[in-house]
Amino acid sequence: MYKTVLKKILPNFLINFIRYIINREKIKLIKKLNFKNREGIIFLGTKYGGWSFFDNKNLINNYIISAGLGEDASFDTELISKYNCKIIVVDPTPRAIKHYNDIIKNAGNSKIKPYNNDGKQDIDSYNLKSINKENFILIDSALYDVSNKKIKFYSPPNKNHVSYSINNFQNNYQKNTDFITVNTITLKEIIEKFNITNIEMIKLDIEGAEIEVIVNMMDKKIFPNQILVEIDELNKIDKISVERFNKINNLLIENKYELINTENQFPNFLYLKS
């Protein structure tokens, strides 16, 4: 009897204990960060796919780069509706491409369903009245620090998940797991292709490649006014993930960025150019 009870209790206990340890380490990391909450930070999108950002009139009629679409475009579609901006989405994953194409097919339609909470939104849950091919543009390549290169895009361990990764942190950085092959593109190439003079905002939700992209961005002197970045590797606190985060956090601070929001959405970070 006791063995049966232990078999039922122990897995939940271990899961909760691991979550406690990870959350404790996250809190320690946050306390080390010198971030300043600013007035004017708002949130758009679903709980799963939404982001906090600095509400700024400069977003109106401006270009925004949104790297990582998945199957939740709530943030992107709400941004367009609110600011009449142009969003360039960068995502090479097959399911994300299909989701984008389904949105474009239904462009002009009103929202008739509420959002769900599972990260895969029904097309009818979006307000697409302001959406069209001219203001919601897809680049089906992987944003990275090198251009026009064929690279491995590793699939997630759970095949029901949509997000692939370049460095395969989801599979403990192994090199022998399932993958697809995709083309890469750099931020500089996107800027030149669309003749963009100023990027008001960039969102990076690219499953581990954000470190290389930010380093390349700073090296090329590309300074968006707002950088929204999810450090996916910090979902499991270890030496590698913390070192990689510290590398780009310090780099951004050196380039006059301030960290102004994270605590409620860890590991999503919002940096503002000072």
CYANA upper distance limits for C-alpha pairs under 8 A (distance plus 0.5 A):
  1 MET  CA      5 VAL  CA      6.82
  2 TYR  CA      6 LEU  CA      6.59
  3 LYS  CA      7 LYS  CA      6.65
  4 THR  CA      8 LYS  CA      7.03
  5 VAL  CA      9 ILE  CA      6.65
  6 LEU  CA     10 LEU  CA      5.97
  7 LYS  CA     11 PRO  CA      7.53
  8 LYS  CA     12 ASN  CA      8.01
  9 ILE  CA     13 PHE  CA      6.64
 10 LEU  CA     14 LEU  CA      6.57
 11 PRO  CA     15 ILE  CA      6.66
 12 ASN  CA     16 ASN  CA      6.58
 13 PHE  CA     17 PHE  CA      6.50
 14 LEU  CA     18 ILE  CA      6.56
 15 ILE  CA     19 ARG  CA      6.69
 16 ASN  CA     20 TYR  CA      6.60
 17 PHE  CA     21 ILE  CA      6.81
 18 ILE  CA     22 ILE  CA      6.69
 19 ARG  CA     23 ASN  CA      6.51
 20 TYR  CA     24 ARG  CA      6.52
 21 ILE  CA     25 GLU  CA      6.77
 22 ILE  CA     26 LYS  CA      6.67
 22 ILE  CA    236 LYS  CA      7.24
 22 ILE  CA    237 ILE  CA      6.81
 23 ASN  CA     27 ILE  CA      6.67
 24 ARG  CA     28 LYS  CA      6.82
 25 GLU  CA     29 LEU  CA      6.74
 25 GLU  CA    237 ILE  CA      7.24
 26 LYS  CA     30 ILE  CA      6.69
 26 LYS  CA    234 LEU  CA      8.50
 26 LYS  CA    237 ILE  CA      7.71
 26 LYS  CA    266 PHE  CA      8.40
 27 ILE  CA     31 LYS  CA      6.69
 28 LYS  CA     32 LYS  CA      7.08
 29 LEU  CA     33 LEU  CA      7.24
 30 ILE  CA    263 GLU  CA      7.51
 34 ASN  CA    259 LEU  CA      7.83
 35 PHE  CA    258 GLU  CA      7.43
 35 PHE  CA    259 LEU  CA      5.28
 35 PHE  CA    260 ILE  CA      5.68
 35 PHE  CA    261 ASN  CA      7.26
 36 LYS  CA    258 GLU  CA      8.05
 36 LYS  CA    259 LEU  CA      6.96
 36 LYS  CA    260 ILE  CA      5.15
 36 LYS  CA    261 ASN  CA      7.49
 37 ASN  CA    260 ILE  CA      5.32
 37 ASN  CA    261 ASN  CA      6.21
 38 ARG  CA    260 ILE  CA      6.65
 38 ARG  CA    261 ASN  CA      8.27
 40 GLY  CA     54 PHE  CA      6.21
 40 GLY  CA     55 ASP  CA      6.03
 41 ILE  CA     52 SER  CA      6.89
 41 ILE  CA     53 PHE  CA      5.87
 41 ILE  CA     54 PHE  CA      4.98
 41 ILE  CA     55 ASP  CA      6.38
 42 ILE  CA     52 SER  CA      5.96
 42 ILE  CA     53 PHE  CA      6.20
 42 ILE  CA     54 PHE  CA      6.84
 42 ILE  CA     55 ASP  CA      6.73
 43 PHE  CA     50 GLY  CA      7.32
 43 PHE  CA     51 TRP  CA      6.06
 43 PHE  CA     52 SER  CA      4.79
 43 PHE  CA     53 PHE  CA      6.94
 44 LEU  CA     50 GLY  CA      5.88
 44 LEU  CA     51 TRP  CA      6.35
 44 LEU  CA     52 SER  CA      7.23
 44 LEU  CA     74 SER  CA      8.08
 44 LEU  CA     75 PHE  CA      6.01
 44 LEU  CA     78 GLU  CA      7.03
 44 LEU  CA     79 LEU  CA      7.85
 45 GLY  CA     49 GLY  CA      6.56
 45 GLY  CA     50 GLY  CA      4.33
 45 GLY  CA     51 TRP  CA      7.13
 45 GLY  CA     73 ALA  CA      8.42
 45 GLY  CA     74 SER  CA      5.07
 45 GLY  CA     75 PHE  CA      4.72
 45 GLY  CA     76 ASP  CA      8.34
 45 GLY  CA     78 GLU  CA      7.10
 46 THR  CA     50 GLY  CA      5.21
 46 THR  CA     74 SER  CA      6.65
 46 THR  CA     75 PHE  CA      7.74
 46 THR  CA    115 TYR  CA      7.44
 46 THR  CA    117 ASN  CA      8.10
 47 LYS  CA    117 ASN  CA      7.70
 48 TYR  CA     72 ASP  CA      8.38
 48 TYR  CA    117 ASN  CA      7.24
 48 TYR  CA    118 ASP  CA      7.86
 48 TYR  CA    119 GLY  CA      6.19
 49 GLY  CA     72 ASP  CA      6.16
 49 GLY  CA     73 ALA  CA      7.57
 49 GLY  CA     74 SER  CA      6.96
 49 GLY  CA     75 PHE  CA      6.97
 49 GLY  CA    119 GLY  CA      7.24
 50 GLY  CA     74 SER  CA      7.11
 50 GLY  CA     75 PHE  CA      5.58
 51 TRP  CA     75 PHE  CA      7.19
 51 TRP  CA    228 LEU  CA      8.29
 51 TRP  CA    268 ASN  CA      8.44
 52 SER  CA    261 ASN  CA      8.30
 52 SER  CA    270 LEU  CA      7.82
 53 PHE  CA    226 GLN  CA      8.19
 53 PHE  CA    228 LEU  CA      7.79
 53 PHE  CA    270 LEU  CA      7.12
 54 PHE  CA    226 GLN  CA      8.12
 57 LYS  CA     83 TYR  CA      8.34
 58 ASN  CA     62 ASN  CA      7.51
 58 ASN  CA    200 GLU  CA      7.53
 59 LEU  CA     63 TYR  CA      8.15
 59 LEU  CA     64 ILE  CA      8.50
 59 LEU  CA     83 TYR  CA      6.60
 59 LEU  CA     85 CYS  CA      6.99
 59 LEU  CA    200 GLU  CA      6.70
 59 LEU  CA    201 MET  CA      8.23
 60 ILE  CA     83 TYR  CA      4.98
 60 ILE  CA     84 ASN  CA      6.22
 60 ILE  CA     85 CYS  CA      5.94
 61 ASN  CA     83 TYR  CA      7.15
 61 ASN  CA     84 ASN  CA      5.91
 61 ASN  CA     85 CYS  CA      4.83
 61 ASN  CA     86 LYS  CA      7.19
 62 ASN  CA     84 ASN  CA      8.48
 62 ASN  CA     85 CYS  CA      5.52
 62 ASN  CA     86 LYS  CA      6.56
 62 ASN  CA    199 ILE  CA      7.95
 62 ASN  CA    200 GLU  CA      7.21
 63 TYR  CA     85 CYS  CA      6.59
 63 TYR  CA     86 LYS  CA      5.37
 63 TYR  CA     87 ILE  CA      6.43
 63 TYR  CA     88 ILE  CA      7.95
 63 TYR  CA    196 ILE  CA      7.86
 63 TYR  CA    198 ASN  CA      7.95
 63 TYR  CA    199 ILE  CA      6.27
 63 TYR  CA    200 GLU  CA      6.99
 63 TYR  CA    201 MET  CA      8.01
 64 ILE  CA     85 CYS  CA      7.68
 64 ILE  CA     86 LYS  CA      6.64
 64 ILE  CA     87 ILE  CA      5.31
 64 ILE  CA     88 ILE  CA      6.78
 64 ILE  CA    199 ILE  CA      6.61
 64 ILE  CA    200 GLU  CA      6.68
 64 ILE  CA    201 MET  CA      5.58
 64 ILE  CA    202 ILE  CA      6.28
 64 ILE  CA    203 LYS  CA      8.46
 65 ILE  CA     87 ILE  CA      6.34
 65 ILE  CA     88 ILE  CA      5.48
 65 ILE  CA     89 VAL  CA      6.73
 65 ILE  CA     90 VAL  CA      8.12
 65 ILE  CA    199 ILE  CA      7.97
 65 ILE  CA    201 MET  CA      7.03
 65 ILE  CA    202 ILE  CA      5.18
 65 ILE  CA    203 LYS  CA      6.74
 66 SER  CA     76 ASP  CA      8.11
 66 SER  CA     87 ILE  CA      7.09
 66 SER  CA     88 ILE  CA      6.44
 66 SER  CA     89 VAL  CA      5.26
 66 SER  CA     90 VAL  CA      6.78
 66 SER  CA    202 ILE  CA      6.38
 66 SER  CA    203 LYS  CA      5.28
 66 SER  CA    204 LEU  CA      7.02
 67 ALA  CA     89 VAL  CA      6.15
 67 ALA  CA     90 VAL  CA      5.07
 67 ALA  CA     91 ASP  CA      6.78
 67 ALA  CA    143 LEU  CA      7.42
 67 ALA  CA    202 ILE  CA      8.15
 67 ALA  CA    203 LYS  CA      6.36
 67 ALA  CA    204 LEU  CA      5.53
 67 ALA  CA    205 ASP  CA      6.41
 67 ALA  CA    206 ILE  CA      6.87
 68 GLY  CA     89 VAL  CA      7.50
 68 GLY  CA     90 VAL  CA      6.47
 68 GLY  CA     91 ASP  CA      5.75
 68 GLY  CA    203 LYS  CA      8.48
 68 GLY  CA    204 LEU  CA      7.10
 68 GLY  CA    205 ASP  CA      5.46
 68 GLY  CA    206 ILE  CA      5.88
 69 LEU  CA     73 ALA  CA      6.65
 69 LEU  CA     89 VAL  CA      7.25
 69 LEU  CA     90 VAL  CA      7.75
 69 LEU  CA     91 ASP  CA      6.61
 69 LEU  CA     96 ALA  CA      6.49
 69 LEU  CA    205 ASP  CA      8.45
 70 GLY  CA     91 ASP  CA      8.14
 70 GLY  CA     93 THR  CA      8.14
 70 GLY  CA     95 ARG  CA      7.45
 70 GLY  CA     96 ALA  CA      5.06
 70 GLY  CA     99 HIS  CA      8.11
 70 GLY  CA    162 VAL  CA      6.52
 70 GLY  CA    163 SER  CA      7.05
 71 GLU  CA     95 ARG  CA      7.60
 71 GLU  CA     96 ALA  CA      6.14
 71 GLU  CA     99 HIS  CA      6.34
 71 GLU  CA    119 GLY  CA      7.05
 71 GLU  CA    120 LYS  CA      5.39
 71 GLU  CA    121 GLN  CA      6.67
 71 GLU  CA    162 VAL  CA      7.88
 72 ASP  CA    119 GLY  CA      6.29
 72 ASP  CA    120 LYS  CA      6.13
 72 ASP  CA    121 GLN  CA      5.95
 73 ALA  CA     77 THR  CA      6.60
 73 ALA  CA    121 GLN  CA      8.29
 74 SER  CA     78 GLU  CA      6.50
 74 SER  CA    126 TYR  CA      7.21
 75 PHE  CA     79 LEU  CA      6.59
 76 ASP  CA     80 ILE  CA      6.88
 76 ASP  CA     87 ILE  CA      7.59
 77 THR  CA     81 SER  CA      6.79
 77 THR  CA    126 TYR  CA      7.62
 77 THR  CA    127 ASN  CA      7.60
 77 THR  CA    128 LEU  CA      7.49
 77 THR  CA    131 ILE  CA      7.63
 78 GLU  CA     82 LYS  CA      6.59
 78 GLU  CA    127 ASN  CA      8.08
 79 LEU  CA     83 TYR  CA      6.38
 79 LEU  CA     84 ASN  CA      7.94
 79 LEU  CA     85 CYS  CA      7.60
 80 ILE  CA     84 ASN  CA      5.28
 80 ILE  CA     85 CYS  CA      5.65
 80 ILE  CA     86 LYS  CA      7.33
 80 ILE  CA     87 ILE  CA      7.91
 80 ILE  CA    130 SER  CA      7.46
 80 ILE  CA    131 ILE  CA      7.67
 80 ILE  CA    135 ASN  CA      8.09
 81 SER  CA    127 ASN  CA      8.45
 81 SER  CA    129 LYS  CA      8.49
 81 SER  CA    130 SER  CA      6.31
 81 SER  CA    131 ILE  CA      8.22
 84 ASN  CA    130 SER  CA      8.32
 85 CYS  CA    135 ASN  CA      7.27
 86 LYS  CA    134 GLU  CA      7.97
 86 LYS  CA    135 ASN  CA      4.77
 86 LYS  CA    136 PHE  CA      6.63
 86 LYS  CA    137 ILE  CA      8.37
 87 ILE  CA    135 ASN  CA      6.40
 87 ILE  CA    136 PHE  CA      5.60
 87 ILE  CA    137 ILE  CA      6.77
 88 ILE  CA    135 ASN  CA      8.33
 88 ILE  CA    136 PHE  CA      6.64
 88 ILE  CA    137 ILE  CA      5.29
 88 ILE  CA    138 LEU  CA      6.42
 88 ILE  CA    139 ILE  CA      7.66
 89 VAL  CA    136 PHE  CA      7.74
 89 VAL  CA    137 ILE  CA      6.39
 89 VAL  CA    138 LEU  CA      5.26
 89 VAL  CA    139 ILE  CA      6.54
 90 VAL  CA    138 LEU  CA      6.46
 90 VAL  CA    139 ILE  CA      5.28
 90 VAL  CA    140 ASP  CA      6.48
 90 VAL  CA    141 SER  CA      6.76
 90 VAL  CA    142 ALA  CA      7.08
 90 VAL  CA    143 LEU  CA      7.11
 91 ASP  CA     96 ALA  CA      7.19
 91 ASP  CA     97 ILE  CA      7.66
 91 ASP  CA    138 LEU  CA      7.93
 91 ASP  CA    139 ILE  CA      6.93
 91 ASP  CA    140 ASP  CA      5.63
 91 ASP  CA    141 SER  CA      6.23
 91 ASP  CA    142 ALA  CA      6.34
 91 ASP  CA    143 LEU  CA      8.17
 92 PRO  CA     96 ALA  CA      7.72
 92 PRO  CA     97 ILE  CA      7.27
 92 PRO  CA    139 ILE  CA      7.96
 92 PRO  CA    140 ASP  CA      4.71
 92 PRO  CA    141 SER  CA      5.12
 92 PRO  CA    142 ALA  CA      6.18
 92 PRO  CA    182 VAL  CA      7.17
 92 PRO  CA    183 ASN  CA      8.44
 93 THR  CA     97 ILE  CA      6.77
 93 THR  CA    140 ASP  CA      8.06
 93 THR  CA    162 VAL  CA      8.10
 93 THR  CA    163 SER  CA      7.94
 93 THR  CA    164 TYR  CA      7.57
 94 PRO  CA     98 LYS  CA      6.76
 95 ARG  CA     99 HIS  CA      6.62
 95 ARG  CA    162 VAL  CA      7.18
 96 ALA  CA    100 TYR  CA      6.66
 96 ALA  CA    162 VAL  CA      8.02
 97 ILE  CA    101 ASN  CA      6.71
 97 ILE  CA    138 LEU  CA      8.47
 97 ILE  CA    140 ASP  CA      7.54
 98 LYS  CA    102 ASP  CA      6.64
 99 HIS  CA    103 ILE  CA      6.81
100 TYR  CA    104 ILE  CA      6.87
100 TYR  CA    138 LEU  CA      7.99
101 ASN  CA    105 LYS  CA      6.66
102 ASP  CA    106 ASN  CA      6.90
102 ASP  CA    123 ILE  CA      7.55
103 ILE  CA    107 ALA  CA      6.54
103 ILE  CA    123 ILE  CA      6.72
103 ILE  CA    128 LEU  CA      8.19
104 ILE  CA    131 ILE  CA      8.05
104 ILE  CA    132 ASN  CA      6.98
104 ILE  CA    133 LYS  CA      7.27
106 ASN  CA    123 ILE  CA      8.12
106 ASN  CA    128 LEU  CA      7.71
107 ALA  CA    128 LEU  CA      5.73
107 ALA  CA    129 LYS  CA      6.97
107 ALA  CA    130 SER  CA      8.12
107 ALA  CA    131 ILE  CA      5.93
107 ALA  CA    132 ASN  CA      6.27
108 GLY  CA    128 LEU  CA      5.51
108 GLY  CA    129 LYS  CA      4.36
108 GLY  CA    130 SER  CA      6.76
108 GLY  CA    131 ILE  CA      6.71
108 GLY  CA    132 ASN  CA      7.92
109 ASN  CA    127 ASN  CA      7.16
109 ASN  CA    128 LEU  CA      5.57
109 ASN  CA    129 LYS  CA      5.69
110 SER  CA    124 ASP  CA      8.06
110 SER  CA    126 TYR  CA      7.64
110 SER  CA    127 ASN  CA      5.39
110 SER  CA    128 LEU  CA      6.24
110 SER  CA    129 LYS  CA      6.19
111 LYS  CA    124 ASP  CA      6.09
111 LYS  CA    125 SER  CA      5.74
111 LYS  CA    126 TYR  CA      5.50
111 LYS  CA    127 ASN  CA      4.88
111 LYS  CA    128 LEU  CA      7.54
112 ILE  CA    124 ASP  CA      6.10
112 ILE  CA    125 SER  CA      6.52
112 ILE  CA    126 TYR  CA      8.33
113 LYS  CA    122 ASP  CA      8.40
113 LYS  CA    124 ASP  CA      6.11
113 LYS  CA    125 SER  CA      4.98
113 LYS  CA    126 TYR  CA      8.28
114 PRO  CA    125 SER  CA      5.85
115 TYR  CA    121 GLN  CA      7.01
115 TYR  CA    122 ASP  CA      8.13
115 TYR  CA    125 SER  CA      5.94
115 TYR  CA    126 TYR  CA      8.38
116 ASN  CA    120 LYS  CA      8.07
116 ASN  CA    121 GLN  CA      6.85
121 GLN  CA    125 SER  CA      7.15
122 ASP  CA    126 TYR  CA      8.15
131 ILE  CA    135 ASN  CA      7.10
131 ILE  CA    136 PHE  CA      7.01
132 ASN  CA    136 PHE  CA      6.46
133 LYS  CA    137 ILE  CA      6.41
141 SER  CA    182 VAL  CA      6.90
141 SER  CA    183 ASN  CA      5.65
141 SER  CA    184 THR  CA      5.76
141 SER  CA    185 ILE  CA      6.63
142 ALA  CA    182 VAL  CA      7.31
142 ALA  CA    183 ASN  CA      6.68
142 ALA  CA    184 THR  CA      5.10
142 ALA  CA    185 ILE  CA      6.51
143 LEU  CA    184 THR  CA      6.29
143 LEU  CA    185 ILE  CA      5.58
143 LEU  CA    186 THR  CA      6.12
143 LEU  CA    187 LEU  CA      7.48
143 LEU  CA    206 ILE  CA      8.31
143 LEU  CA    209 ALA  CA      8.34
143 LEU  CA    213 VAL  CA      7.69
144 TYR  CA    184 THR  CA      6.49
144 TYR  CA    185 ILE  CA      6.45
144 TYR  CA    186 THR  CA      5.93
144 TYR  CA    187 LEU  CA      8.25
144 TYR  CA    209 ALA  CA      7.07
144 TYR  CA    210 GLU  CA      8.43
144 TYR  CA    212 GLU  CA      7.14
144 TYR  CA    213 VAL  CA      5.83
145 ASP  CA    185 ILE  CA      8.06
145 ASP  CA    186 THR  CA      6.13
145 ASP  CA    212 GLU  CA      6.38
145 ASP  CA    213 VAL  CA      5.80
145 ASP  CA    216 ASN  CA      6.05
146 VAL  CA    184 THR  CA      7.13
146 VAL  CA    185 ILE  CA      6.98
146 VAL  CA    186 THR  CA      6.42
147 SER  CA    183 ASN  CA      8.48
147 SER  CA    184 THR  CA      5.77
147 SER  CA    185 ILE  CA      4.91
147 SER  CA    186 THR  CA      5.85
147 SER  CA    189 GLU  CA      8.07
148 ASN  CA    183 ASN  CA      6.30
148 ASN  CA    184 THR  CA      5.63
148 ASN  CA    185 ILE  CA      6.31
149 LYS  CA    183 ASN  CA      5.94
149 LYS  CA    184 THR  CA      5.83
149 LYS  CA    185 ILE  CA      8.31
150 LYS  CA    181 THR  CA      6.80
150 LYS  CA    182 VAL  CA      6.06
150 LYS  CA    183 ASN  CA      5.27
150 LYS  CA    184 THR  CA      7.10
151 ILE  CA    166 ILE  CA      8.15
151 ILE  CA    181 THR  CA      6.03
151 ILE  CA    182 VAL  CA      6.14
151 ILE  CA    183 ASN  CA      6.93
151 ILE  CA    184 THR  CA      7.70
152 LYS  CA    166 ILE  CA      6.91
152 LYS  CA    179 PHE  CA      6.40
152 LYS  CA    180 ILE  CA      6.32
152 LYS  CA    181 THR  CA      5.28
152 LYS  CA    182 VAL  CA      7.10
153 PHE  CA    164 TYR  CA      6.36
153 PHE  CA    165 SER  CA      5.95
153 PHE  CA    166 ILE  CA      5.47
153 PHE  CA    168 ASN  CA      8.35
153 PHE  CA    179 PHE  CA      5.69
153 PHE  CA    180 ILE  CA      5.67
153 PHE  CA    181 THR  CA      6.31
153 PHE  CA    182 VAL  CA      7.08
154 TYR  CA    164 TYR  CA      5.80
154 TYR  CA    165 SER  CA      5.67
154 TYR  CA    166 ILE  CA      6.61
154 TYR  CA    167 ASN  CA      8.13
154 TYR  CA    168 ASN  CA      6.17
154 TYR  CA    177 THR  CA      7.37
154 TYR  CA    178 ASP  CA      6.39
154 TYR  CA    179 PHE  CA      4.56
154 TYR  CA    180 ILE  CA      6.97
155 SER  CA    159 LYS  CA      7.90
155 SER  CA    163 SER  CA      7.66
155 SER  CA    164 TYR  CA      5.20
155 SER  CA    165 SER  CA      7.27
155 SER  CA    168 ASN  CA      8.41
155 SER  CA    177 THR  CA      8.10
155 SER  CA    178 ASP  CA      6.22
155 SER  CA    179 PHE  CA      5.77
155 SER  CA    180 ILE  CA      7.92
156 PRO  CA    161 HIS  CA      6.96
156 PRO  CA    162 VAL  CA      8.00
156 PRO  CA    163 SER  CA      6.94
156 PRO  CA    164 TYR  CA      6.21
156 PRO  CA    165 SER  CA      8.05
156 PRO  CA    170 GLN  CA      6.68
156 PRO  CA    171 ASN  CA      7.74
157 PRO  CA    170 GLN  CA      7.36
157 PRO  CA    171 ASN  CA      7.00
163 SER  CA    207 GLU  CA      7.52
164 TYR  CA    168 ASN  CA      8.39
164 TYR  CA    207 GLU  CA      7.32
165 SER  CA    169 PHE  CA      7.72
165 SER  CA    170 GLN  CA      7.94
165 SER  CA    206 ILE  CA      7.48
165 SER  CA    207 GLU  CA      5.52
165 SER  CA    208 GLY  CA      6.80
165 SER  CA    209 ALA  CA      7.75
166 ILE  CA    207 GLU  CA      7.84
166 ILE  CA    208 GLY  CA      7.30
166 ILE  CA    209 ALA  CA      6.70
167 ASN  CA    173 TYR  CA      6.64
167 ASN  CA    208 GLY  CA      6.73
167 ASN  CA    209 ALA  CA      7.36
168 ASN  CA    172 ASN  CA      7.11
168 ASN  CA    173 TYR  CA      5.20
168 ASN  CA    174 GLN  CA      6.93
168 ASN  CA    175 LYS  CA      7.96
168 ASN  CA    208 GLY  CA      8.14
169 PHE  CA    173 TYR  CA      5.07
169 PHE  CA    174 GLN  CA      8.23
169 PHE  CA    207 GLU  CA      8.45
169 PHE  CA    208 GLY  CA      7.23
169 PHE  CA    233 GLU  CA      7.15
171 ASN  CA    177 THR  CA      8.12
185 ILE  CA    189 GLU  CA      7.13
185 ILE  CA    190 ILE  CA      7.94
186 THR  CA    190 ILE  CA      7.06
186 THR  CA    213 VAL  CA      8.30
187 LEU  CA    191 ILE  CA      6.75
187 LEU  CA    213 VAL  CA      8.39
187 LEU  CA    217 MET  CA      7.59
188 LYS  CA    192 GLU  CA      6.77
188 LYS  CA    217 MET  CA      8.36
188 LYS  CA    220 LYS  CA      8.06
188 LYS  CA    222 ILE  CA      8.25
189 GLU  CA    193 LYS  CA      6.53
190 ILE  CA    194 PHE  CA      6.75
191 ILE  CA    195 ASN  CA      6.17
191 ILE  CA    196 ILE  CA      5.48
191 ILE  CA    197 THR  CA      8.06
192 GLU  CA    196 ILE  CA      7.12
198 ASN  CA    224 PRO  CA      7.71
199 ILE  CA    223 PHE  CA      8.10
199 ILE  CA    224 PRO  CA      5.45
199 ILE  CA    225 ASN  CA      7.41
200 GLU  CA    224 PRO  CA      5.90
200 GLU  CA    225 ASN  CA      5.56
200 GLU  CA    226 GLN  CA      6.77
201 MET  CA    224 PRO  CA      6.06
201 MET  CA    225 ASN  CA      6.38
201 MET  CA    226 GLN  CA      5.12
201 MET  CA    227 ILE  CA      6.47
201 MET  CA    228 LEU  CA      8.08
202 ILE  CA    224 PRO  CA      7.02
202 ILE  CA    226 GLN  CA      6.88
202 ILE  CA    227 ILE  CA      5.66
202 ILE  CA    228 LEU  CA      6.65
203 LYS  CA    227 ILE  CA      6.58
203 LYS  CA    228 LEU  CA      5.05
203 LYS  CA    229 VAL  CA      6.29
204 LEU  CA    210 GLU  CA      6.70
204 LEU  CA    227 ILE  CA      8.20
204 LEU  CA    228 LEU  CA      6.60
204 LEU  CA    229 VAL  CA      5.14
204 LEU  CA    230 GLU  CA      6.83
205 ASP  CA    210 GLU  CA      7.76
205 ASP  CA    229 VAL  CA      6.64
205 ASP  CA    230 GLU  CA      5.86
205 ASP  CA    231 ILE  CA      8.32
205 ASP  CA    232 ASP  CA      8.32
206 ILE  CA    210 GLU  CA      6.51
206 ILE  CA    230 GLU  CA      8.30
207 GLU  CA    230 GLU  CA      8.50
207 GLU  CA    231 ILE  CA      8.11
207 GLU  CA    232 ASP  CA      6.08
207 GLU  CA    233 GLU  CA      8.13
208 GLY  CA    231 ILE  CA      7.31
208 GLY  CA    232 ASP  CA      6.37
208 GLY  CA    233 GLU  CA      6.72
209 ALA  CA    213 VAL  CA      6.85
210 GLU  CA    214 ILE  CA      6.53
210 GLU  CA    229 VAL  CA      7.76
210 GLU  CA    230 GLU  CA      8.27
210 GLU  CA    231 ILE  CA      7.59
211 ILE  CA    215 VAL  CA      6.76
211 ILE  CA    244 ARG  CA      7.40
211 ILE  CA    245 PHE  CA      7.92
211 ILE  CA    248 ILE  CA      6.77
212 GLU  CA    216 ASN  CA      6.63
213 VAL  CA    217 MET  CA      6.46
214 ILE  CA    218 MET  CA      6.68
214 ILE  CA    248 ILE  CA      7.40
215 VAL  CA    219 ASP  CA      6.64
215 VAL  CA    248 ILE  CA      7.33
215 VAL  CA    251 LEU  CA      8.08
216 ASN  CA    220 LYS  CA      6.63
217 MET  CA    221 LYS  CA      6.79
217 MET  CA    222 ILE  CA      5.71
217 MET  CA    223 PHE  CA      7.74
218 MET  CA    222 ILE  CA      6.34
218 MET  CA    223 PHE  CA      7.41
218 MET  CA    251 LEU  CA      8.42
218 MET  CA    252 LEU  CA      8.33
218 MET  CA    255 ASN  CA      8.04
223 PHE  CA    273 LYS  CA      8.16
224 PRO  CA    273 LYS  CA      7.88
225 ASN  CA    272 LEU  CA      6.39
225 ASN  CA    273 LYS  CA      5.54
226 GLN  CA    270 LEU  CA      7.63
226 GLN  CA    271 TYR  CA      6.25
226 GLN  CA    272 LEU  CA      5.29
226 GLN  CA    273 LYS  CA      6.90
227 ILE  CA    269 PHE  CA      8.45
227 ILE  CA    270 LEU  CA      6.33
227 ILE  CA    271 TYR  CA      5.56
227 ILE  CA    272 LEU  CA      7.06
228 LEU  CA    268 ASN  CA      7.64
228 LEU  CA    269 PHE  CA      6.31
228 LEU  CA    270 LEU  CA      5.24
228 LEU  CA    271 TYR  CA      7.01
229 VAL  CA    268 ASN  CA      6.18
229 VAL  CA    269 PHE  CA      5.79
229 VAL  CA    270 LEU  CA      7.09
230 GLU  CA    267 PRO  CA      6.15
230 GLU  CA    268 ASN  CA      4.76
230 GLU  CA    269 PHE  CA      6.67
231 ILE  CA    235 ASN  CA      8.34
231 ILE  CA    245 PHE  CA      7.57
231 ILE  CA    267 PRO  CA      6.13
231 ILE  CA    268 ASN  CA      7.00
231 ILE  CA    269 PHE  CA      8.24
232 ASP  CA    267 PRO  CA      7.29
233 GLU  CA    237 ILE  CA      7.91
233 GLU  CA    241 SER  CA      5.80
234 LEU  CA    238 ASP  CA      8.24
234 LEU  CA    241 SER  CA      6.17
234 LEU  CA    242 VAL  CA      7.44
234 LEU  CA    245 PHE  CA      8.38
234 LEU  CA    267 PRO  CA      6.80
235 ASN  CA    267 PRO  CA      7.43
236 LYS  CA    241 SER  CA      8.08
237 ILE  CA    241 SER  CA      6.74
237 ILE  CA    242 VAL  CA      7.19
238 ASP  CA    242 VAL  CA      6.68
239 LYS  CA    243 GLU  CA      6.55
240 ILE  CA    244 ARG  CA      6.65
241 SER  CA    245 PHE  CA      6.65
242 VAL  CA    246 ASN  CA      6.55
243 GLU  CA    247 LYS  CA      6.69
244 ARG  CA    248 ILE  CA      7.29
245 PHE  CA    249 ASN  CA      6.54
246 ASN  CA    250 ASN  CA      6.41
247 LYS  CA    251 LEU  CA      6.73
248 ILE  CA    252 LEU  CA      6.50
249 ASN  CA    253 ILE  CA      6.81
250 ASN  CA    254 GLU  CA      6.64
251 LEU  CA    255 ASN  CA      6.90
252 LEU  CA    256 LYS  CA      7.05
252 LEU  CA    257 TYR  CA      5.83
252 LEU  CA    258 GLU  CA      8.22
253 ILE  CA    257 TYR  CA      5.41
253 ILE  CA    258 GLU  CA      6.76
256 LYS  CA    273 LYS  CA      6.55
256 LYS  CA    274 SER  CA      6.17
257 TYR  CA    271 TYR  CA      6.43
257 TYR  CA    272 LEU  CA      5.90
257 TYR  CA    273 LYS  CA      4.94
257 TYR  CA    274 SER  CA      6.17
258 GLU  CA    271 TYR  CA      5.83
258 GLU  CA    272 LEU  CA      5.77
258 GLU  CA    273 LYS  CA      6.88
258 GLU  CA    274 SER  CA      7.07
259 LEU  CA    269 PHE  CA      7.66
259 LEU  CA    270 LEU  CA      6.40
259 LEU  CA    271 TYR  CA      4.99
259 LEU  CA    272 LEU  CA      7.04
260 ILE  CA    269 PHE  CA      8.42
260 ILE  CA    270 LEU  CA      6.36
260 ILE  CA    271 TYR  CA      6.42
260 ILE  CA    272 LEU  CA      7.34
261 ASN  CA    269 PHE  CA      6.48
261 ASN  CA    270 LEU  CA      5.66
261 ASN  CA    271 TYR  CA      7.91
262 THR  CA    266 PHE  CA      5.99
262 THR  CA    267 PRO  CA      7.38
262 THR  CA    268 ASN  CA      6.31
262 THR  CA    269 PHE  CA      5.34
262 THR  CA    270 LEU  CA      7.01
265 GLN  CA    269 PHE  CA      8.20
